[in-house]
C-alpha cells in the first residue's frame, strides 16, 4: 500500500494552500501527561524514557539528557506501547465524536512512522504487541469497543470483533504465544484464542463467580499460567488462564461487603518483577509489592498523585513511576524508597517570563503555583505555592532581585527569586484578581491591571508600597500591560475592545485604540513608533502610537483566538500563539509567518523570546512548556540595532 506521509507531519488543511512556512524546531519539552494510564515506558535499551505529551510522543535519552519527538497524531495521545525487542513503538490517540482515531506504528531507531492504522472511532484505549512482534492488538474506546488484530509487517487488519457487551479497558498478549490474549473491562475478563487460518478470534469469558469488578489493567505471569486483574474496587484478582477460573484476590478479605482492606481509589497499574513478585500502583498514590503466589502485601510506599505507570529496569532492581500530578519518581524495588526525578505543571500555565538580559532561567505560573526553571537542564529550581490561589501573571523586576506576581485573591505578591520567600504583598490591589502587570526600569514603579478593568500605579519603596493612581476607564478585564522604555507611559489592553496609552507622570489617558475584539495581548515595537495587538478576532493589528490609527491588519490564525505576542530585541520578528495550538514566528515588515511550531495539545497561553534571542518558550493550557530553537539567520536579525 502507499505509505502515509512520514514526519514532519502534514499541516492542517487550512494551511496547505499557502505553504511557504517552514517547521520550527522543537528543542525540548518540560511536561508529562501523567493522567494517561501505563504511559511511562522505559525502552528495552535502558536509555530512553518514552511518554506522551499531548499530540506528541517524547523520547528522552536519560544518559545524554537529550530529547526527540514523534509527531504525527492530530489529537491527544491516549496510549503507547513498545515491542519486546524495542524496535517498534505504537501509539493510539483520541479524537472527536464520529471521527476515526488513528494508531501509528513507529520505527524506534529511525524515529519515523511506518504504518498508520485507521479503523477505530473516537478513541483508542489500549495496545499490545505479540511476543514476536508479528501482531498488534488494538482496543477501541467506549464508543467503539472493538478488538482488532493487525499484522505488523504490512499494517493490515487480520480480524476484529466487539470486545464485549460492556466497555473494555485493557488488552494484553500472552508472553509465550502469538495466538492468545486477554482483555479486561467493565464486569468481564475474557481470554481470546486467535485463529489465523479462519481469521477468527474466539472468546472464553473468565468465570468470576459473584464478583462484579471493573478491570482497568491486566498482568500475565512469565509462564502464561495466571492473569492478574487490577480493578477500580481496589483489589487484584488472580485468574487461572487454562481453566479461566477465579483463584484468589488481594488484599485478602476485601471480598467482604465493607471492603475495608482494599486499596483506596483502585489498583491503577501493575508490573511483574523477575522473581515473581508483583508491583501495584493505586489511585491513592500507594506503591505496593506483593508476593506472586500468596498475594500477601510485603511492603509499600506513598508518592504524590495517583500512580498511573510503573516502568521497570531490565534487571528489576529499580523502576520509574509516573503519577497523575505529572511527577516522575525513581524507586528502589527492594526498599521501595521513592526519589523525585522530574516534575512539571499538571494544569494550565498562565504566564511565562525571563529575567532581564538573562536566558539561563525562566519562571512560569499556573493554576497552583509559580515555578522557576533552568532553561538548559530543564530542571525545576524553585516552587512557590500559595494555597487555593491561582497566579495570573508574573514578571521579574528589572534588577532581578524579586519576582512579582498577580493573584486571584486580588493581591500582588513579590518573592525572592532564590529562596521563594515572600518579600512583600500588596493587599486588595484589585477586586477579583490581578490579571496583568508591568514594572518600570528603575524598579520604583509597578503598573497593574485587574479583573474589573481598573489600572493602578504603585510606588515601590524599600519598605512601603503605595498607590499613586487608580485609572478606571476600561470596562472589562485587563489582559496585558506594557511600559515604554523611559517609564513615562504604559499601554493596557482590555477585553472591552480598547487599548489605552496612559501618561504615568500626569496620570491621564493619552490615547485610545478601539476595535471590536477582546484584546488579549499588546507589545511595543522597540522604537515605540508602532505597537502590535491581538485578541479574539484572530488578527494581529499594527497601530501607530502617535495618532492611534490601525496601519495594517494580518490574519493571525485560521481558527481560534490569539492569546499572546512577543517581539524580538530589534523588532525584526515576533511570535504569536493561541487556540490554534500553533506557535508562529513572523517577519515584522513582511507580515508573513515564516516558521510554524507544531507540538502543543492545548491552547497556547503565553510565549516569550529568550533575552539572547536564541529560543522561544511557549506554555499551554495542557500544562506543557515547549522550548523552540530560533533559526540562526533570524537570531542575527533579532540582534540588529533598532532603526
BELMO-V503519 format. One line per field, one symbol per residue. phi: phi as a letter, one per 20 degrees, with the letter a starting at -180 (. if undefined). burial: + if it has 16 or more other C-alpha atoms within 10 Angstrom, else -. A space follows every 50 residues. Layout:
# BELMO-V503519
phi=???
burial=???
This chain:
# BELMO-V503519
phi=.ffffefffffggfeffdedfdeffeeacdrbefeffleecefgfmdddd bebmeddeddefeeldcccddafdbgfdacbcfgfnfdcccccdbegndf deddedeffelcfecdddbfdmadebcbeffdmfcceccfffedlddcdd efgdmdfebbbgfafdfddbbbffeccedcbcccafmbccdddddfgelc cdecffedmefdcdedbccdfgemecdddecffocdedcfffeldfdbcc ffnffffflfefffmneebbbeegenfcdddcfenedcdcffeelefebb bccenffdbcceffemecbecdcfemedddceffelddcfdbcafdcgde bcbdffmcefcbdcccgdadcddefeemefebcddcgmddeebcbefgem ebddbdcfenddddcffeemffebceflfbfmpedbbbdffemeccdccc feoedcddeddfdccdeebcddcfdbgeebccdffemebcdcdcfenccd edeeeelcfebcddbebefdbbcefgemecbdcbrfemddddceffdmef ebcdfebebnfedbcbdfgenfcbdcbaffmdedddefffmcfeccddrf dcgfeabbefgemebddcccfeneddddeegfffgfffeffff
burial=-----+--+-----------+-++++++++++++++++++++++--++++ +++++++++++-----++++++++++++++++++-++++++++++----+ ++++++++--+++++++-+++++++++++++-+-++++++++-+++++++ -+--++++++--++--+++++++++--+++++++++++++++++------ +-+-++++----+++++++++--+-++++++++++++++++--+++-+++ ++-++------++++++++++++---++++++++++++++++--+-+--+ -++++++++++++----++++++++++++++-+--+++---+++++++++ +++++---+++++++++++++++-+--+++--+++---++++++++++-+ -++++++++++++++++--+---+++--++--+++++++++-++++++++ ++++++++-+----+--++-+--+-+++++++++--+-++++++++++++ ++++--+-++-++---++++++++++---++++++++++++++++--+-+ -----++--+++++++++++++++++++++++++++++--++++++++++ +++++++++++-++++++++++++++++++---++-+++----
